[in-house]
Amino acid sequence: MSQDPAWPSAVTAPRRTNGLAIVGFVLNLTPMGLVLPGWVCAVIGLRQIRRDGTRGRWAAVTALVMGAVWAVAITVAVALVVYLSTRIVSPEDLEAGTCVSSDDIADGSESIGLITEADCDEEHDGEVYAIHEITRGEAKGFTPDTAGEICYDELIATGVELPPLGRAGLAPYPILSVPSPGAGDLIACTLRQEDGERLDRRYVDRPRGLA
């Protein structure tokens, strides 16, 4: 009996999709991506695809590309965190002679948030010219005006000529180590531009630190 030519002699099964290629794609699709396991799965999946002809090459290649993008993003993020961690300072850790940047300093805000150290020869928002420890007498009835008076006296004590500073629009700006200071707490006396413009050099040659 002859075989009907319309009836296929064999049925070709559809090619299956490589599981590791899909896993690699999914891993590197997640936020911040699981880069290393995603890459491993994608590479192994590509090798299997070449060997057995399974589908999913697009998934493996996409996983490798996304993994590279995530790797760059993670590297940049880590570098930024490391850089900021070495530059961020708290008000109580400020030192005389350092220059700092902060939007709060530029705005003349009564409260200070993030402060980062800056090179005095580059643009910055303030120059710390003195660190003053509040005495018991100063702590009694302490007000923001008290801090301003202390920093004005500290500026005079540095020996800097005041008229040129005034003409340049510079003024003392106290940064308190705690919101409601008492005896023993610190004031970082800082020069800033009254109009919020950035500074680009050092103005006080003899900053006053704690004895």
Backbone torsions as a table, in degrees:
resi	resn	phi	psi	omega
1	MET	NA	127.7	-177.5
2	SER	-82.8	148.2	-177.9
3	GLN	-79.6	136.3	177.1
4	ASP	-62.8	121.2	-177.9
5	PRO	-63.4	-19.6	179.6
6	ALA	-78.0	-14.4	-177.9
7	TRP	-94.4	120.9	-177.4
8	PRO	-65.2	142.6	179.4
9	SER	-74.4	-23.7	179.0
10	ALA	-151.5	150.3	177.7
11	VAL	-102.1	123.4	179.8
12	THR	-85.7	118.6	-179.7
13	ALA	-72.9	141.7	177.8
14	PRO	-64.4	144.2	-180.0
15	ARG	-67.9	136.3	178.8
16	ARG	-81.3	158.9	178.8
17	THR	-89.5	135.8	-178.5
18	ASN	-67.3	123.6	-176.8
19	GLY	-66.4	-39.3	-178.4
20	LEU	-67.0	-34.0	177.2
21	ALA	-63.1	-42.3	178.9
22	ILE	-67.0	-41.0	178.8
23	VAL	-61.0	-44.7	178.3
24	GLY	-60.5	-40.1	178.2
25	PHE	-62.7	-46.4	-178.6
26	VAL	-65.1	-42.3	-179.0
27	LEU	-61.2	-41.3	-178.9
28	ASN	-87.2	2.5	175.2
29	LEU	-90.7	-17.7	-178.2
30	THR	-73.0	155.8	177.8
31	PRO	-54.8	131.8	-176.7
32	MET	64.0	-1.7	170.5
33	GLY	53.5	139.1	171.5
34	LEU	-91.1	80.6	-165.5
35	VAL	-60.1	-54.7	-173.0
36	LEU	-63.6	-53.9	178.1
37	PRO	-63.2	-32.1	178.1
38	GLY	-65.2	-42.0	177.7
39	TRP	-64.1	-45.3	-178.7
40	VAL	-58.7	-48.0	-179.9
41	CYS	-61.9	-40.6	-178.3
42	ALA	-66.6	-42.4	-179.4
43	VAL	-65.0	-46.5	179.0
44	ILE	-63.5	-40.2	179.0
45	GLY	-61.9	-41.2	177.6
46	LEU	-61.7	-41.6	179.1
47	ARG	-63.4	-41.9	179.4
48	GLN	-66.3	-37.7	179.4
49	ILE	-63.2	-42.3	178.5
50	ARG	-65.5	-33.9	-175.3
51	ARG	-79.0	-45.1	-173.1
52	ASP	-112.4	0.9	174.9
53	GLY	73.8	18.3	178.0
54	THR	-71.3	165.2	-179.6
55	ARG	-86.4	170.6	174.4
56	GLY	112.4	11.3	-179.4
57	ARG	-60.0	-37.4	179.6
58	TRP	-58.8	-38.9	-178.9
59	ALA	-68.1	-41.6	-179.4
60	ALA	-66.7	-44.3	-179.8
61	VAL	-65.2	-42.9	178.2
62	THR	-61.9	-38.6	178.6
63	ALA	-62.1	-41.5	178.9
64	LEU	-64.7	-42.4	-179.8
65	VAL	-65.4	-47.3	179.4
66	MET	-63.7	-37.3	177.9
67	GLY	-61.3	-39.9	177.9
68	ALA	-64.0	-41.6	178.7
69	VAL	-63.0	-45.4	178.6
70	TRP	-63.1	-38.6	-179.6
71	ALA	-61.9	-42.8	178.0
72	VAL	-64.9	-44.3	-178.8
73	ALA	-62.4	-43.2	179.8
74	ILE	-65.4	-40.4	178.9
75	THR	-62.2	-44.3	179.1
76	VAL	-64.1	-42.2	-179.7
77	ALA	-63.3	-43.7	179.4
78	VAL	-64.2	-43.5	179.2
79	ALA	-61.5	-39.4	179.2
80	LEU	-66.5	-42.1	179.1
81	VAL	-63.6	-43.7	179.2
82	VAL	-62.7	-42.8	-179.8
83	TYR	-62.3	-47.9	-178.6
84	LEU	-66.2	-36.1	-179.1
85	SER	-65.2	-26.5	178.7
86	THR	-88.4	-14.2	-177.0
87	ARG	-107.7	-24.4	-178.7
88	ILE	-72.2	134.2	177.8
89	VAL	-131.5	150.7	175.4
90	SER	-93.7	158.3	-178.1
91	PRO	-53.7	-37.9	-177.8
92	GLU	-73.2	-13.1	-179.0
93	ASP	-101.2	2.0	179.6
94	LEU	-65.6	147.6	-179.6
95	GLU	-124.7	146.7	178.3
96	ALA	-63.6	137.5	179.2
97	GLY	97.3	-8.3	179.8
98	THR	-92.5	155.5	175.0
99	CYS	-111.0	146.9	-172.7
100	VAL	-137.0	160.1	175.4
101	SER	-127.4	138.5	178.2
102	SER	-168.4	134.4	175.8
103	ASP	-61.3	-32.0	-179.8
104	ASP	-67.8	-36.8	176.6
105	ILE	-66.8	-45.2	179.6
106	ALA	-59.3	-37.0	-178.3
107	ASP	-84.9	-8.9	-176.9
108	GLY	69.4	31.4	-176.3
109	SER	-67.2	151.4	177.5
110	GLU	-75.5	-22.1	177.6
111	SER	-119.1	146.6	-175.6
112	ILE	-114.5	131.6	176.1
113	GLY	-102.1	-111.5	-176.9
114	LEU	-76.4	128.3	176.4
115	ILE	-125.5	131.9	175.6
116	THR	-123.1	144.8	175.1
117	GLU	-70.3	149.4	-179.0
118	ALA	-140.2	157.1	174.6
119	ASP	-75.2	133.2	-176.5
120	CYS	-67.2	-21.9	178.9
121	ASP	-85.1	-5.2	176.0
122	GLU	-112.6	172.1	-176.6
123	GLU	-63.0	135.0	179.0
124	HIS	-152.2	170.9	-175.2
125	ASP	-101.1	-20.1	-178.3
126	GLY	-159.2	155.4	177.6
127	GLU	-122.0	118.9	179.7
128	VAL	-79.7	112.3	-176.8
129	TYR	-104.2	-10.4	178.7
130	ALA	-160.3	146.7	170.2
131	ILE	-116.2	121.6	-175.3
132	HIS	-118.7	131.6	175.6
133	GLU	-94.4	124.3	-175.4
134	ILE	-69.3	131.2	179.3
135	THR	-86.9	169.7	178.4
136	ARG	-62.5	-39.7	179.5
137	GLY	-64.2	-41.2	179.9
138	GLU	-70.1	-28.7	-177.5
139	ALA	-71.2	-25.0	-179.9
140	LYS	-72.2	120.5	179.8
141	GLY	65.7	31.7	-177.7
142	PHE	-63.6	133.7	176.9
143	THR	-135.2	169.0	174.8
144	PRO	-57.2	-31.9	177.0
145	ASP	-65.0	-35.3	177.4
146	THR	-60.7	-44.3	179.2
147	ALA	-62.1	-40.7	179.2
148	GLY	-64.0	-41.0	178.9
149	GLU	-65.2	-41.0	178.8
150	ILE	-61.2	-45.3	-177.7
151	CYS	-69.4	-31.2	175.7
152	TYR	-66.1	-43.7	177.9
153	ASP	-64.0	-38.9	178.5
154	GLU	-65.1	-35.7	178.6
155	LEU	-65.6	-41.3	176.1
156	ILE	-61.8	-39.7	-177.1
157	ALA	-66.7	-22.3	178.3
158	THR	-70.8	-16.9	-179.4
159	GLY	85.8	4.0	-179.7
160	VAL	-72.2	148.8	178.0
161	GLU	-78.6	122.3	-173.8
162	LEU	-74.8	-39.7	-177.5
163	PRO	-55.7	-43.7	177.8
164	PRO	-62.0	-34.8	178.0
165	LEU	-65.2	-41.8	179.4
166	GLY	-64.2	-41.2	179.1
167	ARG	-66.2	-29.0	178.9
168	ALA	-82.6	-0.8	178.7
169	GLY	79.1	19.3	-178.9
170	LEU	-92.7	147.0	-179.7
171	ALA	-150.0	153.2	177.1
172	PRO	-65.7	145.2	179.2
173	TYR	-141.2	108.1	-177.9
174	PRO	-79.8	135.5	173.3
175	ILE	-113.9	117.7	-176.5
176	LEU	-88.0	141.1	179.4
177	SER	-72.1	-25.8	176.4
178	VAL	-138.7	154.0	-176.6
179	PRO	-60.1	-41.4	179.8
180	SER	-120.3	85.2	-171.5
181	PRO	-72.2	154.0	173.4
182	GLY	-130.6	-169.7	179.9
183	ALA	-59.7	132.1	179.3
184	GLY	95.6	-16.9	175.9
185	ASP	-76.5	164.7	-170.8
186	LEU	-111.2	151.4	170.4
187	ILE	-122.2	126.5	173.9
188	ALA	-96.7	105.4	-179.0
189	CYS	-79.9	123.5	-169.3
190	THR	-129.5	139.1	172.4
191	LEU	-88.3	136.7	175.2
192	ARG	-143.4	159.6	173.9
193	GLN	-78.1	129.4	-178.0
194	GLU	-63.2	-27.6	178.8
195	ASP	-89.5	4.5	177.4
196	GLY	84.9	-0.5	177.9
197	GLU	-66.2	154.4	-177.1
198	ARG	-83.6	151.4	176.1
199	LEU	-91.3	159.1	179.4
200	ASP	-138.0	13.8	175.9
201	ARG	-157.9	175.6	178.3
202	ARG	-92.6	139.8	-177.8
203	TYR	-110.9	-25.5	-177.5
204	VAL	-111.2	117.7	-177.1
205	ASP	-83.2	-23.1	-177.7
206	ARG	-124.1	75.4	178.9
207	PRO	-64.8	153.1	-175.0
208	ARG	-111.3	106.6	174.5
209	GLY	-93.0	-177.4	178.4
210	LEU	-74.7	145.4	179.4
211	ALA	-71.7	NA	NA
